[in-house]
Amino acid sequence: MRVHLDRTACQGHGRCYSLAPDVFTCDDDGQAVLLVDGPLSSDQEVPARLAADSCPEFAITVE
């Protein structure tokens, strides 16, 4: 399972890095940044899905 972030859609609401701090962080402008390059670990899958479901801009997909 992989997570994808559309940084052009991100508006910096911060829900993703609040819900999945092992998967996302934020840059100096408050925009989301992926911490994971490659498949998610089993511990990261549920938080990543919660982050995707909570993103008001639909900037996150988990496949």
N, CA, C, O and CB atoms as a CASP TS submission, in Angstrom:
PFRMAT TS
TARGET T0000
AUTHOR 0000-0000-0000
METHOD Language model
MODEL 1
PARENT N/A
ATOM      1  N   MET     1       0.847  -1.163   0.000  1.00  0.00           N
ATOM      2  CA  MET     1       0.000   0.000   0.000  1.00  0.00           C
ATOM      3  C   MET     1       0.902   1.239   0.000  1.00  0.00           C
ATOM      4  O   MET     1       1.900   1.303   0.717  1.00  0.00           O
ATOM      5  CB  MET     1      -0.968  -0.009   1.222  1.00  0.00           C
ATOM      6  N   ARG     2       0.518   2.220  -0.828  1.00  0.00           N
ATOM      7  CA  ARG     2       1.296   3.459  -0.937  1.00  0.00           C
ATOM      8  C   ARG     2       0.390   4.659  -0.728  1.00  0.00           C
ATOM      9  O   ARG     2      -0.816   4.602  -0.969  1.00  0.00           O
ATOM     10  CB  ARG     2       2.000   3.551  -2.310  1.00  0.00           C
ATOM     11  N   VAL     3       0.996   5.743  -0.275  1.00  0.00           N
ATOM     12  CA  VAL     3       0.270   6.998  -0.094  1.00  0.00           C
ATOM     13  C   VAL     3       0.817   8.011  -1.097  1.00  0.00           C
ATOM     14  O   VAL     3       2.017   8.067  -1.363  1.00  0.00           O
ATOM     15  CB  VAL     3       0.405   7.531   1.380  1.00  0.00           C
ATOM     16  N   HIS     4      -0.089   8.797  -1.639  1.00  0.00           N
ATOM     17  CA  HIS     4       0.276   9.841  -2.601  1.00  0.00           C
ATOM     18  C   HIS     4      -0.279  11.170  -2.091  1.00  0.00           C
ATOM     19  O   HIS     4      -1.397  11.238  -1.582  1.00  0.00           O
ATOM     20  CB  HIS     4      -0.273   9.513  -4.043  1.00  0.00           C
ATOM     21  N   LEU     5       0.520  12.215  -2.237  1.00  0.00           N
ATOM     22  CA  LEU     5       0.133  13.548  -1.789  1.00  0.00           C
ATOM     23  C   LEU     5       0.224  14.515  -2.957  1.00  0.00           C
ATOM     24  O   LEU     5       1.271  14.636  -3.593  1.00  0.00           O
ATOM     25  CB  LEU     5       1.024  14.022  -0.613  1.00  0.00           C
ATOM     26  N   ASP     6      -0.866  15.194  -3.232  1.00  0.00           N
ATOM     27  CA  ASP     6      -0.893  16.241  -4.254  1.00  0.00           C
ATOM     28  C   ASP     6      -0.609  17.563  -3.548  1.00  0.00           C
ATOM     29  O   ASP     6      -1.515  18.196  -3.005  1.00  0.00           O
ATOM     30  CB  ASP     6      -2.279  16.280  -5.021  1.00  0.00           C
ATOM     31  N   ARG     7       0.654  17.971  -3.563  1.00  0.00           N
ATOM     32  CA  ARG     7       1.048  19.190  -2.842  1.00  0.00           C
ATOM     33  C   ARG     7       0.408  20.444  -3.428  1.00  0.00           C
ATOM     34  O   ARG     7       0.283  21.455  -2.736  1.00  0.00           O
ATOM     35  CB  ARG     7       2.561  19.339  -2.857  1.00  0.00           C
ATOM     36  N   THR     8       0.005  20.391  -4.683  1.00  0.00           N
ATOM     37  CA  THR     8      -0.643  21.569  -5.274  1.00  0.00           C
ATOM     38  C   THR     8      -2.056  21.751  -4.726  1.00  0.00           C
ATOM     39  O   THR     8      -2.590  22.860  -4.741  1.00  0.00           O
ATOM     40  CB  THR     8      -0.686  21.446  -6.808  1.00  0.00           C
ATOM     41  N   ALA     9      -2.662  20.671  -4.245  1.00  0.00           N
ATOM     42  CA  ALA     9      -4.008  20.747  -3.672  1.00  0.00           C
ATOM     43  C   ALA     9      -3.984  21.060  -2.175  1.00  0.00           C
ATOM     44  O   ALA     9      -4.973  21.543  -1.624  1.00  0.00           O
ATOM     45  CB  ALA     9      -4.747  19.440  -3.910  1.00  0.00           C
ATOM     46  N   CYS    10      -2.862  20.784  -1.524  1.00  0.00           N
ATOM     47  CA  CYS    10      -2.752  20.979  -0.075  1.00  0.00           C
ATOM     48  C   CYS    10      -2.928  22.452   0.284  1.00  0.00           C
ATOM     49  O   CYS    10      -2.333  23.336  -0.331  1.00  0.00           O
ATOM     50  CB  CYS    10      -1.392  20.465   0.440  1.00  0.00           C
ATOM     51  N   GLN    11      -3.765  22.691   1.299  1.00  0.00           N
ATOM     52  CA  GLN    11      -3.996  24.045   1.796  1.00  0.00           C
ATOM     53  C   GLN    11      -3.466  24.235   3.219  1.00  0.00           C
ATOM     54  O   GLN    11      -3.677  25.282   3.832  1.00  0.00           O
ATOM     55  CB  GLN    11      -5.482  24.367   1.753  1.00  0.00           C
ATOM     56  N   GLY    12      -2.780  23.223   3.736  1.00  0.00           N
ATOM     57  CA  GLY    12      -2.140  23.350   5.040  1.00  0.00           C
ATOM     58  C   GLY    12      -3.063  23.260   6.239  1.00  0.00           C
ATOM     59  O   GLY    12      -2.798  23.882   7.267  1.00  0.00           O
ATOM     60  N   HIS    13      -4.140  22.500   6.129  1.00  0.00           N
ATOM     61  CA  HIS    13      -5.065  22.347   7.258  1.00  0.00           C
ATOM     62  C   HIS    13      -4.435  21.587   8.426  1.00  0.00           C
ATOM     63  O   HIS    13      -4.814  21.802   9.577  1.00  0.00           O
ATOM     64  CB  HIS    13      -6.326  21.626   6.802  1.00  0.00           C
ATOM     65  N   GLY    14      -3.485  20.707   8.141  1.00  0.00           N
ATOM     66  CA  GLY    14      -2.741  20.014   9.189  1.00  0.00           C
ATOM     67  C   GLY    14      -3.353  18.743   9.717  1.00  0.00           C
ATOM     68  O   GLY    14      -2.800  18.133  10.633  1.00  0.00           O
ATOM     69  N   ARG    15      -4.461  18.329   9.178  1.00  0.00           N
ATOM     70  CA  ARG    15      -5.102  17.107   9.677  1.00  0.00           C
ATOM     71  C   ARG    15      -4.235  15.884   9.429  1.00  0.00           C
ATOM     72  O   ARG    15      -4.172  14.985  10.267  1.00  0.00           O
ATOM     73  CB  ARG    15      -6.466  16.915   9.020  1.00  0.00           C
ATOM     74  N   CYS    16      -3.571  15.846   8.289  1.00  0.00           N
ATOM     75  CA  CYS    16      -2.784  14.661   7.933  1.00  0.00           C
ATOM     76  C   CYS    16      -1.639  14.432   8.913  1.00  0.00           C
ATOM     77  O   CYS    16      -1.455  13.313   9.391  1.00  0.00           O
ATOM     78  CB  CYS    16      -2.231  14.799   6.515  1.00  0.00           C
ATOM     79  N   TYR    17      -0.872  15.467   9.219  1.00  0.00           N
ATOM     80  CA  TYR    17       0.251  15.243  10.125  1.00  0.00           C
ATOM     81  C   TYR    17      -0.190  15.157  11.574  1.00  0.00           C
ATOM     82  O   TYR    17       0.584  14.714  12.423  1.00  0.00           O
ATOM     83  CB  TYR    17       1.272  16.344   9.969  1.00  0.00           C
ATOM     84  N   SER    18      -1.408  15.566  11.878  1.00  0.00           N
ATOM     85  CA  SER    18      -1.951  15.327  13.218  1.00  0.00           C
ATOM     86  C   SER    18      -2.393  13.876  13.376  1.00  0.00           C
ATOM     87  O   SER    18      -2.194  13.270  14.429  1.00  0.00           O
ATOM     88  CB  SER    18      -3.131  16.271  13.495  1.00  0.00           C
ATOM     89  N   LEU    19      -2.991  13.327  12.327  1.00  0.00           N
ATOM     90  CA  LEU    19      -3.509  11.955  12.375  1.00  0.00           C
ATOM     91  C   LEU    19      -2.462  10.898  12.056  1.00  0.00           C
ATOM     92  O   LEU    19      -2.551   9.771  12.543  1.00  0.00           O
ATOM     93  CB  LEU    19      -4.653  11.815  11.418  1.00  0.00           C
ATOM     94  N   ALA    20      -1.475  11.250  11.246  1.00  0.00           N
ATOM     95  CA  ALA    20      -0.471  10.269  10.812  1.00  0.00           C
ATOM     96  C   ALA    20       0.928  10.890  10.857  1.00  0.00           C
ATOM     97  O   ALA    20       1.541  11.107   9.812  1.00  0.00           O
ATOM     98  CB  ALA    20      -0.789   9.757   9.378  1.00  0.00           C
ATOM     99  N   PRO    21       1.435  11.175  12.059  1.00  0.00           N
ATOM    100  CA  PRO    21       2.736  11.842  12.171  1.00  0.00           C
ATOM    101  C   PRO    21       3.919  11.005  11.695  1.00  0.00           C
ATOM    102  O   PRO    21       4.998  11.547  11.453  1.00  0.00           O
ATOM    103  CB  PRO    21       2.965  12.236  13.587  1.00  0.00           C
ATOM    104  N   ASP    22       3.732   9.691  11.556  1.00  0.00           N
ATOM    105  CA  ASP    22       4.798   8.844  11.012  1.00  0.00           C
ATOM    106  C   ASP    22       4.802   8.839   9.490  1.00  0.00           C
ATOM    107  O   ASP    22       5.728   8.318   8.869  1.00  0.00           O
ATOM    108  CB  ASP    22       4.654   7.422  11.526  1.00  0.00           C
ATOM    109  N   VAL    23       3.766   9.420   8.889  1.00  0.00           N
ATOM    110  CA  VAL    23       3.628   9.424   7.431  1.00  0.00           C
ATOM    111  C   VAL    23       3.807  10.834   6.864  1.00  0.00           C
ATOM    112  O   VAL    23       4.354  11.004   5.775  1.00  0.00           O
ATOM    113  CB  VAL    23       2.254   8.861   7.024  1.00  0.00           C
ATOM    114  N   PHE    24       3.344  11.842   7.606  1.00  0.00           N
ATOM    115  CA  PHE    24       3.375  13.227   7.130  1.00  0.00           C
ATOM    116  C   PHE    24       4.052  14.144   8.133  1.00  0.00           C
ATOM    117  O   PHE    24       4.045  13.889   9.337  1.00  0.00           O
ATOM    118  CB  PHE    24       1.962  13.724   6.848  1.00  0.00           C
ATOM    119  N   THR    25       4.626  15.196   7.623  1.00  0.00           N
ATOM    120  CA  THR    25       5.086  16.320   8.430  1.00  0.00           C
ATOM    121  C   THR    25       4.691  17.575   7.669  1.00  0.00           C
ATOM    122  O   THR    25       4.001  17.493   6.653  1.00  0.00           O
ATOM    123  CB  THR    25       6.649  16.262   8.704  1.00  0.00           C
ATOM    124  N   CYS    26       5.117  18.721   8.145  1.00  0.00           N
ATOM    125  CA  CYS    26       4.818  19.952   7.414  1.00  0.00           C
ATOM    126  C   CYS    26       6.108  20.722   7.153  1.00  0.00           C
ATOM    127  O   CYS    26       7.086  20.605   7.891  1.00  0.00           O
ATOM    128  CB  CYS    26       3.810  20.829   8.200  1.00  0.00           C
ATOM    129  N   ASP    27       6.083  21.506   6.091  1.00  0.00           N
ATOM    130  CA  ASP    27       7.231  22.346   5.784  1.00  0.00           C
ATOM    131  C   ASP    27       7.077  23.690   6.503  1.00  0.00           C
ATOM    132  O   ASP    27       6.143  23.874   7.283  1.00  0.00           O
ATOM    133  CB  ASP    27       7.373  22.551   4.246  1.00  0.00           C
ATOM    134  N   ASP    28       7.976  24.612   6.246  1.00  0.00           N
ATOM    135  CA  ASP    28       7.953  25.911   6.922  1.00  0.00           C
ATOM    136  C   ASP    28       6.712  26.736   6.604  1.00  0.00           C
ATOM    137  O   ASP    28       6.366  27.654   7.347  1.00  0.00           O
ATOM    138  CB  ASP    28       9.176  26.695   6.549  1.00  0.00           C
ATOM    139  N   ASP    29       6.042  26.409   5.498  1.00  0.00           N
ATOM    140  CA  ASP    29       4.828  27.123   5.102  1.00  0.00           C
ATOM    141  C   ASP    29       3.556  26.439   5.588  1.00  0.00           C
ATOM    142  O   ASP    29       2.453  26.900   5.294  1.00  0.00           O
ATOM    143  CB  ASP    29       4.781  27.261   3.601  1.00  0.00           C
ATOM    144  N   GLY    30       3.701  25.337   6.334  1.00  0.00           N
ATOM    145  CA  GLY    30       2.543  24.609   6.836  1.00  0.00           C
ATOM    146  C   GLY    30       1.952  23.618   5.857  1.00  0.00           C
ATOM    147  O   GLY    30       0.890  23.051   6.115  1.00  0.00           O
ATOM    148  N   GLN    31       2.625  23.399   4.732  1.00  0.00           N
ATOM    149  CA  GLN    31       2.153  22.449   3.729  1.00  0.00           C
ATOM    150  C   GLN    31       2.617  21.037   4.096  1.00  0.00           C
ATOM    151  O   GLN    31       3.698  20.857   4.655  1.00  0.00           O
ATOM    152  CB  GLN    31       2.662  22.843   2.315  1.00  0.00           C
ATOM    153  N   ALA    32       1.806  20.059   3.782  1.00  0.00           N
ATOM    154  CA  ALA    32       2.129  18.669   4.084  1.00  0.00           C
ATOM    155  C   ALA    32       3.309  18.183   3.255  1.00  0.00           C
ATOM    156  O   ALA    32       3.494  18.574   2.102  1.00  0.00           O
ATOM    157  CB  ALA    32       0.918  17.779   3.840  1.00  0.00           C
ATOM    158  N   VAL    33       4.099  17.317   3.882  1.00  0.00           N
ATOM    159  CA  VAL    33       5.241  16.677   3.238  1.00  0.00           C
ATOM    160  C   VAL    33       5.196  15.203   3.619  1.00  0.00           C
ATOM    161  O   VAL    33       4.999  14.863   4.786  1.00  0.00           O
ATOM    162  CB  VAL    33       6.610  17.348   3.664  1.00  0.00           C
ATOM    163  N   LEU    34       5.379  14.330   2.633  1.00  0.00           N
ATOM    164  CA  LEU    34       5.422  12.892   2.907  1.00  0.00           C
ATOM    165  C   LEU    34       6.745  12.510   3.550  1.00  0.00           C
ATOM    166  O   LEU    34       7.806  12.965   3.124  1.00  0.00           O
ATOM    167  CB  LEU    34       5.210  12.087   1.616  1.00  0.00           C
ATOM    168  N   LEU    35       6.678  11.677   4.571  1.00  0.00           N
ATOM    169  CA  LEU    35       7.874  11.137   5.201  1.00  0.00           C
ATOM    170  C   LEU    35       8.217   9.758   4.664  1.00  0.00           C
ATOM    171  O   LEU    35       9.318   9.255   4.888  1.00  0.00           O
ATOM    172  CB  LEU    35       7.693  11.076   6.702  1.00  0.00           C
ATOM    173  N   VAL    36       7.283   9.151   3.960  1.00  0.00           N
ATOM    174  CA  VAL    36       7.430   7.774   3.489  1.00  0.00           C
ATOM    175  C   VAL    36       7.643   7.772   1.983  1.00  0.00           C
ATOM    176  O   VAL    36       6.844   8.329   1.230  1.00  0.00           O
ATOM    177  CB  VAL    36       6.191   6.921   3.866  1.00  0.00           C
ATOM    178  N   ASP    37       8.716   7.145   1.560  1.00  0.00           N
ATOM    179  CA  ASP    37       8.988   6.982   0.135  1.00  0.00           C
ATOM    180  C   ASP    37       8.986   5.487  -0.157  1.00  0.00           C
ATOM    181  O   ASP    37      10.007   4.816  -0.009  1.00  0.00           O
ATOM    182  CB  ASP    37      10.355   7.649  -0.279  1.00  0.00           C
ATOM    183  N   GLY    38       7.854   4.981  -0.565  1.00  0.00           N
ATOM    184  CA  GLY    38       7.714   3.553  -0.807  1.00  0.00           C
ATOM    185  C   GLY    38       6.486   3.023  -0.099  1.00  0.00           C
ATOM    186  O   GLY    38       5.639   3.798   0.343  1.00  0.00           O
ATOM    187  N   PRO    39       6.385   1.718   0.010  1.00  0.00           N
ATOM    188  CA  PRO    39       5.206   1.114   0.638  1.00  0.00           C
ATOM    189  C   PRO    39       5.082   1.490   2.115  1.00  0.00           C
ATOM    190  O   PRO    39       6.078   1.662   2.817  1.00  0.00           O
ATOM    191  CB  PRO    39       5.261  -0.402   0.497  1.00  0.00           C
ATOM    192  N   LEU    40       3.848   1.609   2.557  1.00  0.00           N
ATOM    193  CA  LEU    40       3.569   1.877   3.966  1.00  0.00           C
ATOM    194  C   LEU    40       3.777   0.615   4.786  1.00  0.00           C
ATOM    195  O   LEU    40       3.545  -0.493   4.301  1.00  0.00           O
ATOM    196  CB  LEU    40       2.134   2.409   4.150  1.00  0.00           C
ATOM    197  N   SER    41       4.211   0.780   6.019  1.00  0.00           N
ATOM    198  CA  SER    41       4.260  -0.355   6.934  1.00  0.00           C
ATOM    199  C   SER    41       2.835  -0.640   7.408  1.00  0.00           C
ATOM    200  O   SER    41       1.944   0.192   7.238  1.00  0.00           O
ATOM    201  CB  SER    41       5.220  -0.073   8.149  1.00  0.00           C
ATOM    202  N   SER    42       2.629  -1.781   7.986  1.00  0.00           N
ATOM    203  CA  SER    42       1.282  -2.129   8.463  1.00  0.00           C
ATOM    204  C   SER    42       0.815  -1.154   9.544  1.00  0.00           C
ATOM    205  O   SER    42      -0.384  -0.894   9.655  1.00  0.00           O
ATOM    206  CB  SER    42       1.260  -3.572   9.010  1.00  0.00           C
ATOM    207  N   ASP    43       1.728  -0.614  10.335  1.00  0.00           N
ATOM    208  CA  ASP    43       1.371   0.357  11.375  1.00  0.00           C
ATOM    209  C   ASP    43       0.985   1.714  10.796  1.00  0.00           C
ATOM    210  O   ASP    43       0.317   2.501  11.467  1.00  0.00           O
ATOM    211  CB  ASP    43       2.526   0.529  12.342  1.00  0.00           C
ATOM    212  N   GLN    44       1.389   1.996   9.577  1.00  0.00           N
ATOM    213  CA  GLN    44       1.109   3.288   8.952  1.00  0.00           C
ATOM    214  C   GLN    44      -0.168   3.293   8.115  1.00  0.00           C
ATOM    215  O   GLN    44      -0.686   4.362   7.792  1.00  0.00           O
ATOM    216  CB  GLN    44       2.269   3.690   8.088  1.00  0.00           C
ATOM    217  N   GLU    45      -0.676   2.128   7.765  1.00  0.00           N
ATOM    218  CA  GLU    45      -1.808   2.050   6.840  1.00  0.00           C
ATOM    219  C   GLU    45      -3.077   2.713   7.378  1.00  0.00           C
ATOM    220  O   GLU    45      -3.685   3.527   6.683  1.00  0.00           O
ATOM    221  CB  GLU    45      -2.097   0.610   6.518  1.00  0.00           C
ATOM    222  N   VAL    46      -3.476   2.381   8.584  1.00  0.00           N
ATOM    223  CA  VAL    46      -4.715   2.940   9.143  1.00  0.00           C
ATOM    224  C   VAL    46      -4.598   4.452   9.340  1.00  0.00           C
ATOM    225  O   VAL    46      -5.499   5.178   8.922  1.00  0.00           O
ATOM    226  CB  VAL    46      -5.054   2.259  10.484  1.00  0.00           C
ATOM    227  N   PRO    47      -3.521   4.960   9.961  1.00  0.00           N
ATOM    228  CA  PRO    47      -3.409   6.418  10.079  1.00  0.00           C
ATOM    229  C   PRO    47      -3.374   7.131   8.723  1.00  0.00           C
ATOM    230  O   PRO    47      -3.934   8.219   8.587  1.00  0.00           O
ATOM    231  CB  PRO    47      -2.164   6.770  10.863  1.00  0.00           C
ATOM    232  N   ALA    48      -2.730   6.537   7.730  1.00  0.00           N
ATOM    233  CA  ALA    48      -2.687   7.158   6.398  1.00  0.00           C
ATOM    234  C   ALA    48      -4.083   7.220   5.785  1.00  0.00           C
ATOM    235  O   ALA    48      -4.443   8.220   5.164  1.00  0.00           O
ATOM    236  CB  ALA    48      -1.734   6.379   5.467  1.00  0.00           C
ATOM    237  N   ARG    49      -4.862   6.168   5.953  1.00  0.00           N
ATOM    238  CA  ARG    49      -6.244   6.181   5.443  1.00  0.00           C
ATOM    239  C   ARG    49      -7.099   7.217   6.183  1.00  0.00           C
ATOM    240  O   ARG    49      -7.915   7.904   5.567  1.00  0.00           O
ATOM    241  CB  ARG    49      -6.880   4.778   5.581  1.00  0.00           C
ATOM    242  N   LEU    50      -6.915   7.327   7.482  1.00  0.00           N
ATOM    243  CA  LEU    50      -7.640   8.349   8.251  1.00  0.00           C
ATOM    244  C   LEU    50      -7.275   9.750   7.763  1.00  0.00           C
ATOM    245  O   LEU    50      -8.140  10.615   7.628  1.00  0.00           O
ATOM    246  CB  LEU    50      -7.331   8.215   9.761  1.00  0.00           C
ATOM    247  N   ALA    51      -5.996   9.961   7.501  1.00  0.00           N
ATOM    248  CA  ALA    51      -5.547  11.262   6.992  1.00  0.00           C
ATOM    249  C   ALA    51      -6.173  11.548   5.634  1.00  0.00           C
ATOM    250  O   ALA    51      -6.633  12.662   5.383  1.00  0.00           O
ATOM    251  CB  ALA    51      -4.009  11.306   6.886  1.00  0.00           C
ATOM    252  N   ALA    52      -6.194  10.549   4.761  1.00  0.00           N
ATOM    253  CA  ALA    52      -6.790  10.729   3.432  1.00  0.00           C
ATOM    254  C   ALA    52      -8.281  11.032   3.544  1.00  0.00           C
ATOM    255  O   ALA    52      -8.793  11.916   2.857  1.00  0.00           O
ATOM    256  CB  ALA    52      -6.569   9.475   2.566  1.00  0.00           C
ATOM    257  N   ASP    53      -8.970  10.304   4.405  1.00  0.00           N
ATOM    258  CA  ASP    53     -10.408  10.515   4.585  1.00  0.00           C
ATOM    259  C   ASP    53     -10.714  11.873   5.220  1.00  0.00           C
ATOM    260  O   ASP    53     -11.796  12.423   5.011  1.00  0.00           O
ATOM    261  CB  ASP    53     -10.996   9.401   5.446  1.00  0.00           C
ATOM    262  N   SER    54      -9.780  12.411   5.983  1.00  0.00           N
ATOM    263  CA  SER    54      -9.993  13.673   6.693  1.00  0.00           C
ATOM    264  C   SER    54      -9.536  14.900   5.920  1.00  0.00           C
ATOM    265  O   SER    54      -9.817  16.027   6.329  1.00  0.00           O
ATOM    266  CB  SER    54      -9.285  13.632   8.002  1.00  0.00           C
ATOM    267  N   CYS    55      -8.841  14.701   4.818  1.00  0.00           N
ATOM    268  CA  CYS    55      -8.309  15.835   4.060  1.00  0.00           C
ATOM    269  C   CYS    55      -9.441  16.564   3.334  1.00  0.00           C
ATOM    270  O   CYS    55     -10.073  15.987   2.449  1.00  0.00           O
ATOM    271  CB  CYS    55      -7.237  15.359   3.048  1.00  0.00           C
ATOM    272  N   PRO    56      -9.706  17.829   3.697  1.00  0.00           N
ATOM    273  CA  PRO    56     -10.804  18.551   3.049  1.00  0.00           C
ATOM    274  C   PRO    56     -10.515  18.913   1.595  1.00  0.00           C
ATOM    275  O   PRO    56     -11.432  19.259   0.849  1.00  0.00           O
ATOM    276  CB  PRO    56     -11.109  19.803   3.820  1.00  0.00           C
ATOM    277  N   GLU    57      -9.265  18.837   1.193  1.00  0.00           N
ATOM    278  CA  GLU    57      -8.885  19.175  -0.184  1.00  0.00           C
ATOM    279  C   GLU    57      -8.727  17.931  -1.062  1.00  0.00           C
ATOM    280  O   GLU    57      -8.429  18.050  -2.251  1.00  0.00           O
ATOM    281  CB  GLU    57      -7.582  19.972  -0.184  1.00  0.00           C
ATOM    282  N   PHE    58      -8.923  16.739  -0.488  1.00  0.00           N
ATOM    283  CA  PHE    58      -8.756  15.468  -1.211  1.00  0.00           C
ATOM    284  C   PHE    58      -7.370  15.383  -1.848  1.00  0.00           C
ATOM    285  O   PHE    58      -7.223  14.901  -2.971  1.00  0.00           O
ATOM    286  CB  PHE    58      -9.845  15.315  -2.295  1.00  0.00           C
ATOM    287  N   ALA    59      -6.354  15.857  -1.121  1.00  0.00           N
ATOM    288  CA  ALA    59      -4.985  15.888  -1.631  1.00  0.00           C
ATOM    289  C   ALA    59      -4.232  14.588  -1.382  1.00  0.00           C
ATOM    290  O   ALA    59      -3.112  14.420  -1.865  1.00  0.00           O
ATOM    291  CB  ALA    59      -4.231  17.030  -1.004  1.00  0.00           C
ATOM    292  N   ILE    60      -4.834  13.666  -0.635  1.00  0.00           N
ATOM    293  CA  ILE    60      -4.162  12.424  -0.254  1.00  0.00           C
ATOM    294  C   ILE    60      -4.935  11.234  -0.787  1.00  0.00           C
ATOM    295  O   ILE    60      -6.155  11.152  -0.643  1.00  0.00           O
ATOM    296  CB  ILE    60      -4.012  12.325   1.277  1.00  0.00           C
ATOM    297  N   THR    61      -4.213  10.314  -1.403  1.00  0.00           N
ATOM    298  CA  THR    61      -4.804   9.041  -1.808  1.00  0.00           C
ATOM    299  C   THR    61      -3.942   7.917  -1.259  1.00  0.00           C
ATOM    300  O   THR    61      -2.720   8.042  -1.174  1.00  0.00           O
ATOM    301  CB  THR    61      -4.934   8.940  -3.362  1.00  0.00           C
ATOM    302  N   VAL    62      -4.579   6.835  -0.893  1.00  0.00           N
ATOM    303  CA  VAL    62      -3.890   5.642  -0.409  1.00  0.00           C
ATOM    304  C   VAL    62      -4.328   4.502  -1.302  1.00  0.00           C
ATOM    305  O   VAL    62      -5.519   4.224  -1.438  1.00  0.00           O
ATOM    306  CB  VAL    62      -4.206   5.346   1.111  1.00  0.00           C
ATOM    307  N   GLU    63      -3.363   3.850  -1.906  1.00  0.00           N
ATOM    308  CA  GLU    63      -3.658   2.741  -2.835  1.00  0.00           C
ATOM    309  C   GLU    63      -2.862   1.516  -2.457  1.00  0.00           C
ATOM    310  O   GLU    63      -2.971   0.482  -3.116  1.00  0.00           O
ATOM    311  CB  GLU    63      -3.348   3.139  -4.291  1.00  0.00           C
TER
END
